């Protein structure tokens, strides 16, 4: 093959974590444990909320959907990352790479919209408590959740189509831990300024608009909380939204630096670090944040476990 052949490659090489050397095995174990904890933690929260009638409220409805989303969000990247850590052949097909990029961004965009819906729910509950039951009905919750998923899966389509039409050079090594738009654009054999601009416009709209809406909602929530006269009342009101705010800051803090920019990359090391934060760390800490800071959810988990334990034990006569 000529060194400057322009075509769509049959496959890419995912370099993943370069220069890990002898700690590759330990990195695999650490990532595997993180993935298993993510699956178990989010699955536990999802099932407990669905099985416990006391948690059938709008807030927990959105939390359960977030946990369900995180299961698929991590499944798009982490299994391939684990395989590449053990394999010497770190390849992924061209179509597989585009599919991984599409689903990763679709689920990521869906999470942005879902976190926004959760902020709106907390705003209504704290700032408009008298109207909350009439406004946040089960039907509206279902429509908002469906809208989050639909908008999320529509957003990256144009970006994927534009990337699929790019000519690529013979050099096919992706300098990243999974397939993504910035590292793919760096391999193209033509000017990608249009792609970068489209990516920036879409990402800025999705990320910055949703983040701004969330921050405005929490600004009003904080204003309402500060008007509560008792310390106990303030603490109770803030405890219902503190977990969500922590998740928002971790998730948006990393993706804003990664995707709202007008250049393909600032630093390969920085890109990999940020990718680990929003693809591995955020889904990992979500169950911890929501369970440790939420007594209702902890009690529901205990009730579910003890209830199943009683059913499993033989009946005493």
C-alpha positions as YAML, in Angstrom:
chain: A
units: angstrom
residues:
- id: 1
  name: UNK
  ca: [0.00, 0.00, 0.00]
- id: 2
  name: UNK
  ca: [1.26, 3.45, -0.87]
- id: 3
  name: UNK
  ca: [2.02, 5.67, 2.10]
- id: 4
  name: UNK
  ca: [-0.45, 8.31, 0.97]
- id: 5
  name: UNK
  ca: [-3.27, 6.09, -0.20]
- id: 6
  name: UNK
  ca: [-6.63, 7.80, 0.42]
- id: 7
  name: UNK
  ca: [-9.45, 5.39, 1.27]
- id: 8
  name: UNK
  ca: [-11.56, 4.06, 4.09]
- id: 9
  name: UNK
  ca: [-9.37, 1.58, 6.01]
- id: 10
  name: UNK
  ca: [-10.63, -1.92, 6.70]
- id: 11
  name: UNK
  ca: [-9.69, -1.53, 10.35]
- id: 12
  name: UNK
  ca: [-8.07, 0.78, 12.87]
- id: 13
  name: UNK
  ca: [-5.53, 0.07, 15.58]
- id: 14
  name: UNK
  ca: [-6.58, 1.33, 19.01]
- id: 15
  name: UNK
  ca: [-3.40, 2.20, 20.86]
- id: 16
  name: UNK
  ca: [-5.33, 2.50, 24.13]
- id: 17
  name: UNK
  ca: [-2.97, 2.92, 27.09]
- id: 18
  name: UNK
  ca: [0.55, 3.12, 25.60]
- id: 19
  name: UNK
  ca: [3.70, 2.42, 27.55]
- id: 20
  name: UNK
  ca: [1.92, 0.61, 30.40]
- id: 21
  name: UNK
  ca: [4.41, -2.25, 30.08]
- id: 22
  name: UNK
  ca: [4.52, -4.63, 33.05]
- id: 23
  name: UNK
  ca: [1.54, -2.98, 34.80]
- id: 24
  name: UNK
  ca: [-0.82, -3.95, 31.97]
- id: 25
  name: UNK
  ca: [-2.14, -6.90, 33.99]
- id: 26
  name: UNK
  ca: [-2.81, -4.72, 37.03]
- id: 27
  name: UNK
  ca: [-4.51, -2.12, 34.85]
- id: 28
  name: UNK
  ca: [-6.72, -4.85, 33.40]
- id: 29
  name: UNK
  ca: [-7.72, -6.07, 36.88]
- id: 30
  name: UNK
  ca: [-8.41, -2.51, 38.07]
- id: 31
  name: UNK
  ca: [-10.53, -1.69, 35.01]
- id: 32
  name: UNK
  ca: [-12.37, -5.03, 35.25]
- id: 33
  name: UNK
  ca: [-13.20, -4.45, 38.92]
- id: 34
  name: UNK
  ca: [-14.39, -0.92, 38.12]
- id: 35
  name: UNK
  ca: [-16.59, -2.27, 35.31]
- id: 36
  name: UNK
  ca: [-18.07, -5.05, 37.47]
- id: 37
  name: UNK
  ca: [-18.78, -2.58, 40.27]
- id: 38
  name: UNK
  ca: [-20.41, -0.22, 37.76]
- id: 39
  name: UNK
  ca: [-22.64, -2.99, 36.43]
- id: 40
  name: UNK
  ca: [-23.60, -4.32, 39.87]
- id: 41
  name: UNK
  ca: [-24.10, -0.89, 41.44]
- id: 42
  name: UNK
  ca: [-26.23, 0.56, 38.65]
- id: 43
  name: UNK
  ca: [-28.19, -2.67, 38.20]
- id: 44
  name: UNK
  ca: [-28.89, -2.77, 41.95]
- id: 45
  name: UNK
  ca: [-30.18, 0.82, 41.97]
- id: 46
  name: UNK
  ca: [-32.30, 0.21, 38.87]
- id: 47
  name: UNK
  ca: [-33.91, -2.97, 40.22]
- id: 48
  name: UNK
  ca: [-34.47, -1.64, 43.75]
- id: 49
  name: UNK
  ca: [-36.23, 1.47, 42.45]
- id: 50
  name: UNK
  ca: [-38.38, -0.62, 40.13]
- id: 51
  name: UNK
  ca: [-39.28, -3.18, 42.82]
- id: 52
  name: UNK
  ca: [-39.86, -0.86, 45.79]
- id: 53
  name: UNK
  ca: [-43.20, 0.96, 45.56]
- id: 54
  name: UNK
  ca: [-42.01, 3.63, 48.03]
- id: 55
  name: UNK
  ca: [-39.53, 4.83, 45.39]
- id: 56
  name: UNK
  ca: [-42.04, 5.17, 42.57]
- id: 57
  name: UNK
  ca: [-41.67, 8.94, 42.45]
- id: 58
  name: UNK
  ca: [-40.45, 11.19, 39.60]
- id: 59
  name: UNK
  ca: [-37.03, 11.75, 41.19]
- id: 60
  name: UNK
  ca: [-36.27, 8.05, 41.56]
- id: 61
  name: UNK
  ca: [-37.83, 7.34, 38.17]
- id: 62
  name: UNK
  ca: [-35.12, 9.49, 36.58]
- id: 63
  name: UNK
  ca: [-32.40, 7.99, 38.82]
- id: 64
  name: UNK
  ca: [-33.36, 4.49, 37.68]
- id: 65
  name: UNK
  ca: [-33.24, 5.56, 34.02]
- id: 66
  name: UNK
  ca: [-29.81, 7.10, 34.60]
- id: 67
  name: UNK
  ca: [-28.56, 3.83, 36.11]
- id: 68
  name: UNK
  ca: [-30.00, 1.89, 33.16]
- id: 69
  name: UNK
  ca: [-28.32, 4.30, 30.73]
- id: 70
  name: UNK
  ca: [-24.95, 3.93, 32.48]
- id: 71
  name: UNK
  ca: [-25.05, 0.17, 31.90]
- id: 72
  name: UNK
  ca: [-25.16, 0.68, 28.14]
- id: 73
  name: UNK
  ca: [-22.89, 3.73, 28.19]
- id: 74
  name: UNK
  ca: [-20.04, 1.73, 29.73]
- id: 75
  name: UNK
  ca: [-20.77, -1.32, 27.56]
- id: 76
  name: UNK
  ca: [-19.89, 0.63, 24.41]
- id: 77
  name: UNK
  ca: [-16.25, 1.19, 25.43]
- id: 78
  name: UNK
  ca: [-14.99, -0.69, 28.50]
- id: 79
  name: UNK
  ca: [-15.28, -4.30, 27.19]
- id: 80
  name: UNK
  ca: [-13.19, -3.38, 24.12]
- id: 81
  name: UNK
  ca: [-10.70, -1.58, 26.37]
- id: 82
  name: UNK
  ca: [-10.37, -4.75, 28.47]
- id: 83
  name: UNK
  ca: [-9.82, -6.92, 25.39]
- id: 84
  name: UNK
  ca: [-7.15, -4.57, 24.06]
- id: 85
  name: UNK
  ca: [-5.26, -4.69, 27.36]
- id: 86
  name: UNK
  ca: [-4.86, -8.46, 26.99]
- id: 87
  name: UNK
  ca: [-4.46, -8.69, 23.23]
- id: 88
  name: UNK
  ca: [-1.46, -7.82, 21.11]
- id: 89
  name: UNK
  ca: [-3.79, -7.19, 18.15]
- id: 90
  name: UNK
  ca: [-5.67, -4.05, 19.20]
- id: 91
  name: UNK
  ca: [-7.78, -3.67, 16.06]
- id: 92
  name: UNK
  ca: [-11.34, -2.57, 15.42]
- id: 93
  name: UNK
  ca: [-13.10, -2.55, 12.05]
- id: 94
  name: UNK
  ca: [-13.95, 0.73, 10.33]
- id: 95
  name: UNK
  ca: [-17.70, 0.13, 10.70]
- id: 96
  name: UNK
  ca: [-17.21, -1.07, 14.27]
- id: 97
  name: UNK
  ca: [-15.31, 2.10, 15.08]
- id: 98
  name: UNK
  ca: [-18.08, 4.29, 13.66]
- id: 99
  name: UNK
  ca: [-20.72, 2.32, 15.57]
- id: 100
  name: UNK
  ca: [-18.79, 2.62, 18.82]
- id: 101
  name: UNK
  ca: [-18.44, 6.37, 18.28]
- id: 102
  name: UNK
  ca: [-22.13, 6.74, 17.43]
- id: 103
  name: UNK
  ca: [-23.47, 4.82, 20.42]
- id: 104
  name: UNK
  ca: [-21.00, 6.41, 22.83]
- id: 105
  name: UNK
  ca: [-22.05, 9.91, 21.77]
- id: 106
  name: UNK
  ca: [-25.75, 8.98, 21.57]
- id: 107
  name: UNK
  ca: [-25.76, 7.69, 25.12]
- id: 108
  name: UNK
  ca: [-23.59, 10.59, 26.29]
- id: 109
  name: UNK
  ca: [-26.02, 13.11, 24.77]
- id: 110
  name: UNK
  ca: [-28.94, 11.21, 26.29]
- id: 111
  name: UNK
  ca: [-27.25, 11.54, 29.69]
- id: 112
  name: UNK
  ca: [-26.89, 15.30, 29.21]
- id: 113
  name: UNK
  ca: [-30.60, 15.61, 28.50]
- id: 114
  name: UNK
  ca: [-31.51, 13.25, 31.33]
- id: 115
  name: UNK
  ca: [-29.45, 15.19, 33.88]
- id: 116
  name: UNK
  ca: [-31.26, 18.32, 32.67]
- id: 117
  name: UNK
  ca: [-34.64, 16.65, 33.17]
- id: 118
  name: UNK
  ca: [-33.56, 15.66, 36.69]
- id: 119
  name: UNK
  ca: [-32.58, 19.26, 37.45]
- id: 120
  name: UNK
  ca: [-35.99, 20.44, 36.23]
- id: 121
  name: UNK
  ca: [-37.66, 17.86, 38.46]
- id: 122
  name: UNK
  ca: [-35.71, 19.12, 41.52]
- id: 123
  name: UNK
  ca: [-36.52, 22.73, 40.59]
- id: 124
  name: UNK
  ca: [-40.26, 22.01, 40.53]
- id: 125
  name: UNK
  ca: [-40.12, 19.96, 43.74]
- id: 126
  name: UNK
  ca: [-38.27, 22.62, 45.76]
- id: 127
  name: UNK
  ca: [-39.27, 25.91, 44.13]
- id: 128
  name: UNK
  ca: [-42.85, 25.01, 43.12]
- id: 129
  name: UNK
  ca: [-43.88, 22.38, 45.70]
- id: 130
  name: UNK
  ca: [-47.63, 23.10, 45.50]
- id: 131
  name: UNK
  ca: [-47.69, 22.66, 41.72]
- id: 132
  name: UNK
  ca: [-45.24, 19.76, 41.65]
- id: 133
  name: UNK
  ca: [-47.71, 16.81, 41.93]
- id: 134
  name: UNK
  ca: [-49.97, 18.28, 39.25]
- id: 135
  name: UNK
  ca: [-47.13, 19.14, 36.84]
- id: 136
  name: UNK
  ca: [-44.69, 16.22, 37.23]
- id: 137
  name: UNK
  ca: [-47.14, 13.44, 36.44]
- id: 138
  name: UNK
  ca: [-46.13, 9.88, 35.46]
- id: 139
  name: UNK
  ca: [-47.12, 10.68, 31.89]
- id: 140
  name: UNK
  ca: [-44.85, 13.74, 31.78]
- id: 141
  name: UNK
  ca: [-42.00, 11.72, 33.31]
- id: 142
  name: UNK
  ca: [-42.38, 9.08, 30.61]
- id: 143
  name: UNK
  ca: [-42.49, 11.71, 27.84]
- id: 144
  name: UNK
  ca: [-39.41, 13.50, 29.21]
- id: 145
  name: UNK
  ca: [-37.47, 10.23, 29.45]
- id: 146
  name: UNK
  ca: [-38.49, 9.24, 25.91]
- id: 147
  name: UNK
  ca: [-37.50, 12.70, 24.67]
- id: 148
  name: UNK
  ca: [-34.06, 12.41, 26.30]
- id: 149
  name: UNK
  ca: [-33.38, 9.09, 24.57]
- id: 150
  name: UNK
  ca: [-34.77, 10.19, 21.20]
- id: 151
  name: UNK
  ca: [-32.87, 13.49, 21.08]
- id: 152
  name: UNK
  ca: [-29.72, 11.78, 22.30]
- id: 153
  name: UNK
  ca: [-29.75, 9.19, 19.52]
- id: 154
  name: UNK
  ca: [-30.51, 11.76, 16.82]
- id: 155
  name: UNK
  ca: [-27.72, 14.20, 17.74]
- id: 156
  name: UNK
  ca: [-24.56, 12.39, 16.49]
- id: 157
  name: UNK
  ca: [-26.01, 11.16, 13.17]
- id: 158
  name: UNK
  ca: [-24.71, 14.08, 11.10]
- id: 159
  name: UNK
  ca: [-21.24, 13.85, 12.69]
- id: 160
  name: UNK
  ca: [-20.99, 10.11, 11.96]
- id: 161
  name: UNK
  ca: [-22.11, 10.62, 8.35]
- id: 162
  name: UNK
  ca: [-19.48, 13.33, 7.80]
- id: 163
  name: UNK
  ca: [-16.71, 11.17, 9.29]
- id: 164
  name: UNK
  ca: [-17.75, 8.13, 7.25]
- id: 165
  name: UNK
  ca: [-17.22, 10.12, 4.05]
- id: 166
  name: UNK
  ca: [-13.68, 11.23, 4.89]
- id: 167
  name: UNK
  ca: [-10.69, 9.71, 3.06]
- id: 168
  name: UNK
  ca: [-8.14, 8.22, 5.46]
- id: 169
  name: UNK
  ca: [-4.43, 7.76, 5.01]
- id: 170
  name: UNK
  ca: [-2.58, 4.47, 5.34]
- id: 171
  name: UNK
  ca: [-1.65, 5.40, 8.92]
- id: 172
  name: UNK
  ca: [-4.53, 3.90, 10.92]
- id: 173
  name: UNK
  ca: [-3.42, 4.06, 14.56]
- id: 174
  name: UNK
  ca: [-5.96, 5.80, 16.80]
- id: 175
  name: UNK
  ca: [-4.22, 7.67, 19.60]
- id: 176
  name: UNK
  ca: [-7.01, 7.09, 22.11]
- id: 177
  name: UNK
  ca: [-8.51, 4.44, 24.41]
- id: 178
  name: UNK
  ca: [-11.63, 4.07, 22.23]
- id: 179
  name: UNK
  ca: [-13.00, 5.36, 18.93]
- id: 180
  name: UNK
  ca: [-14.05, 8.99, 19.07]
- id: 181
  name: UNK
  ca: [-14.45, 11.93, 16.70]
- id: 182
  name: UNK
  ca: [-11.28, 13.93, 17.56]
- id: 183
  name: UNK
  ca: [-8.79, 11.05, 17.08]
- id: 184
  name: UNK
  ca: [-10.60, 9.91, 13.92]
- id: 185
  name: UNK
  ca: [-10.41, 13.38, 12.40]
- id: 186
  name: UNK
  ca: [-6.66, 13.48, 13.03]
- id: 187
  name: UNK
  ca: [-6.26, 10.46, 10.68]
- id: 188
  name: UNK
  ca: [-8.10, 12.02, 7.74]
- id: 189
  name: UNK
  ca: [-6.19, 12.91, 4.57]
- id: 190
  name: UNK
  ca: [-8.08, 16.12, 3.88]
- id: 191
  name: UNK
  ca: [-9.01, 19.33, 5.61]
- id: 192
  name: UNK
  ca: [-11.37, 18.56, 8.48]
- id: 193
  name: UNK
  ca: [-12.21, 22.13, 9.49]
- id: 194
  name: UNK
  ca: [-15.85, 21.55, 8.48]
- id: 195
  name: UNK
  ca: [-16.06, 18.45, 10.64]
- id: 196
  name: UNK
  ca: [-14.44, 20.24, 13.58]
- id: 197
  name: UNK
  ca: [-16.86, 23.14, 13.22]
- id: 198
  name: UNK
  ca: [-19.90, 20.84, 13.00]
- id: 199
  name: UNK
  ca: [-18.68, 18.85, 16.01]
- id: 200
  name: UNK
  ca: [-18.13, 22.07, 17.96]
- id: 201
  name: UNK
  ca: [-21.57, 23.44, 17.09]
- id: 202
  name: UNK
  ca: [-23.40, 20.23, 18.02]
- id: 203
  name: UNK
  ca: [-21.39, 19.60, 21.18]
- id: 204
  name: UNK
  ca: [-21.64, 23.22, 22.29]
- id: 205
  name: UNK
  ca: [-25.41, 23.15, 21.81]
- id: 206
  name: UNK
  ca: [-25.89, 19.85, 23.64]
- id: 207
  name: UNK
  ca: [-23.37, 20.32, 26.44]
- id: 208
  name: UNK
  ca: [-23.38, 24.06, 27.12]
- id: 209
  name: UNK
  ca: [-27.14, 24.59, 26.76]
- id: 210
  name: UNK
  ca: [-28.01, 21.67, 29.04]
- id: 211
  name: UNK
  ca: [-25.31, 22.63, 31.54]
- id: 212
  name: UNK
  ca: [-26.54, 26.24, 31.56]
- id: 213
  name: UNK
  ca: [-30.12, 25.09, 32.12]
- id: 214
  name: UNK
  ca: [-28.99, 22.87, 35.01]
- id: 215
  name: UNK
  ca: [-26.96, 25.66, 36.63]
- id: 216
  name: UNK
  ca: [-29.86, 28.14, 36.31]
- id: 217
  name: UNK
  ca: [-32.17, 25.56, 37.89]
- id: 218
  name: UNK
  ca: [-29.79, 25.03, 40.78]
- id: 219
  name: UNK
  ca: [-29.29, 28.78, 41.16]
- id: 220
  name: UNK
  ca: [-33.02, 29.13, 41.74]
- id: 221
  name: UNK
  ca: [-33.04, 26.05, 43.98]
- id: 222
  name: UNK
  ca: [-30.28, 27.50, 46.15]
- id: 223
  name: UNK
  ca: [-32.17, 30.80, 46.35]
- id: 224
  name: UNK
  ca: [-35.26, 28.97, 47.58]
- id: 225
  name: UNK
  ca: [-33.29, 26.85, 50.05]
- id: 226
  name: UNK
  ca: [-31.64, 29.93, 51.58]
- id: 227
  name: UNK
  ca: [-35.09, 31.36, 52.26]
- id: 228
  name: UNK
  ca: [-35.98, 28.40, 54.47]
- id: 229
  name: UNK
  ca: [-35.75, 29.61, 58.06]
- id: 230
  name: UNK
  ca: [-34.69, 26.41, 59.83]
- id: 231
  name: UNK
  ca: [-31.30, 24.73, 59.38]
- id: 232
  name: UNK
  ca: [-32.97, 21.31, 59.38]
- id: 233
  name: UNK
  ca: [-35.29, 22.42, 56.59]
- id: 234
  name: UNK
  ca: [-32.40, 23.72, 54.51]
- id: 235
  name: UNK
  ca: [-30.43, 20.52, 55.02]
- id: 236
  name: UNK
  ca: [-33.39, 18.33, 54.05]
- id: 237
  name: UNK
  ca: [-34.10, 20.35, 50.91]
- id: 238
  name: UNK
  ca: [-30.49, 20.40, 49.78]
- id: 239
  name: UNK
  ca: [-29.99, 16.68, 50.47]
- id: 240
  name: UNK
  ca: [-32.55, 15.82, 47.78]
- id: 241
  name: UNK
  ca: [-30.46, 17.45, 45.04]
- id: 242
  name: UNK
  ca: [-26.86, 17.32, 46.33]
- id: 243
  name: UNK
  ca: [-26.16, 13.90, 44.78]
- id: 244
  name: UNK
  ca: [-27.41, 15.02, 41.39]
- id: 245
  name: UNK
  ca: [-25.33, 18.20, 41.52]
- id: 246
  name: UNK
  ca: [-22.14, 16.22, 42.27]
- id: 247
  name: UNK
  ca: [-22.77, 13.91, 39.31]
- id: 248
  name: UNK
  ca: [-23.43, 16.90, 37.05]
- id: 249
  name: UNK
  ca: [-20.18, 18.65, 38.01]
- id: 250
  name: UNK
  ca: [-18.05, 15.53, 37.49]
- id: 251
  name: UNK
  ca: [-19.63, 14.59, 34.15]
- id: 252
  name: UNK
  ca: [-19.94, 18.02, 32.57]
- id: 253
  name: UNK
  ca: [-16.60, 19.19, 33.95]
- id: 254
  name: UNK
  ca: [-14.78, 16.55, 31.90]
- id: 255
  name: UNK
  ca: [-16.82, 16.56, 28.68]
- id: 256
  name: UNK
  ca: [-16.75, 20.36, 28.34]
- id: 257
  name: UNK
  ca: [-12.93, 20.33, 28.19]
- id: 258
  name: UNK
  ca: [-12.98, 17.35, 25.82]
- id: 259
  name: UNK
  ca: [-15.64, 18.26, 23.27]
- id: 260
  name: UNK
  ca: [-16.33, 22.00, 23.36]
- id: 261
  name: UNK
  ca: [-13.19, 23.10, 21.53]
- id: 262
  name: UNK
  ca: [-12.20, 24.19, 18.03]
- id: 263
  name: UNK
  ca: [-9.16, 21.93, 17.67]
- id: 264
  name: UNK
  ca: [-8.83, 18.17, 17.40]
- id: 265
  name: UNK
  ca: [-6.65, 17.73, 20.49]
- id: 266
  name: UNK
  ca: [-4.82, 19.71, 23.15]
- id: 267
  name: UNK
  ca: [-2.80, 16.82, 24.56]
- id: 268
  name: UNK
  ca: [-3.02, 13.07, 24.02]
- id: 269
  name: UNK
  ca: [-2.39, 12.47, 27.72]
- id: 270
  name: UNK
  ca: [-5.05, 14.99, 28.74]
- id: 271
  name: UNK
  ca: [-7.54, 13.48, 26.28]
- id: 272
  name: UNK
  ca: [-6.99, 9.98, 27.65]
- id: 273
  name: UNK
  ca: [-7.29, 11.21, 31.23]
- id: 274
  name: UNK
  ca: [-10.54, 13.06, 30.54]
- id: 275
  name: UNK
  ca: [-11.87, 10.02, 28.65]
- id: 276
  name: UNK
  ca: [-11.25, 7.82, 31.70]
- id: 277
  name: UNK
  ca: [-13.14, 10.34, 33.88]
- id: 278
  name: UNK
  ca: [-16.34, 10.51, 31.81]
- id: 279
  name: UNK
  ca: [-16.34, 6.95, 30.44]
- id: 280
  name: UNK
  ca: [-15.21, 5.00, 33.53]
- id: 281
  name: UNK
  ca: [-15.12, 7.17, 36.66]
- id: 282
  name: UNK
  ca: [-18.51, 8.90, 36.36]
- id: 283
  name: UNK
  ca: [-20.55, 5.69, 35.83]
- id: 284
  name: UNK
  ca: [-18.52, 4.10, 38.64]
- id: 285
  name: UNK
  ca: [-19.19, 6.80, 41.24]
- id: 286
  name: UNK
  ca: [-22.86, 7.35, 40.36]
- id: 287
  name: UNK
  ca: [-24.11, 4.38, 42.45]
- id: 288
  name: UNK
  ca: [-21.83, 5.39, 45.32]
- id: 289
  name: UNK
  ca: [-23.01, 9.01, 45.30]
- id: 290
  name: UNK
  ca: [-26.70, 8.20, 45.01]
- id: 291
  name: UNK
  ca: [-26.66, 5.43, 47.62]
- id: 292
  name: UNK
  ca: [-24.35, 6.90, 50.26]
- id: 293
  name: UNK
  ca: [-26.09, 10.29, 50.26]
- id: 294
  name: UNK
  ca: [-29.64, 8.95, 50.12]
- id: 295
  name: UNK
  ca: [-31.17, 7.31, 53.19]
- id: 296
  name: UNK
  ca: [-34.38, 6.42, 51.33]
- id: 297
  name: UNK
  ca: [-32.45, 4.46, 48.73]
- id: 298
  name: UNK
  ca: [-30.27, 2.76, 51.37]
- id: 299
  name: UNK
  ca: [-33.37, 1.71, 53.31]
- id: 300
  name: UNK
  ca: [-35.01, 0.46, 50.11]
- id: 301
  name: UNK
  ca: [-31.94, -1.64, 49.30]
- id: 302
  name: UNK
  ca: [-32.04, -3.14, 52.81]
- id: 303
  name: UNK
  ca: [-35.78, -3.86, 52.51]
- id: 304
  name: UNK
  ca: [-35.28, -5.55, 49.14]
- id: 305
  name: UNK
  ca: [-32.36, -7.68, 50.35]
- id: 306
  name: UNK
  ca: [-34.08, -8.70, 53.61]
- id: 307
  name: UNK
  ca: [-37.36, -9.42, 51.79]
- id: 308
  name: UNK
  ca: [-35.58, -11.75, 49.38]
- id: 309
  name: UNK
  ca: [-33.72, -13.32, 52.27]
- id: 310
  name: UNK
  ca: [-36.98, -14.07, 54.05]
- id: 311
  name: UNK
  ca: [-38.44, -15.63, 50.92]
- id: 312
  name: UNK
  ca: [-35.35, -17.78, 50.44]
- id: 313
  name: UNK
  ca: [-35.36, -19.07, 54.04]
- id: 314
  name: UNK
  ca: [-37.58, -22.05, 54.92]
- id: 315
  name: UNK
  ca: [-40.89, -21.30, 56.64]
- id: 316
  name: UNK
  ca: [-40.80, -21.94, 60.35]
- id: 317
  name: UNK
  ca: [-43.77, -23.74, 61.94]
...
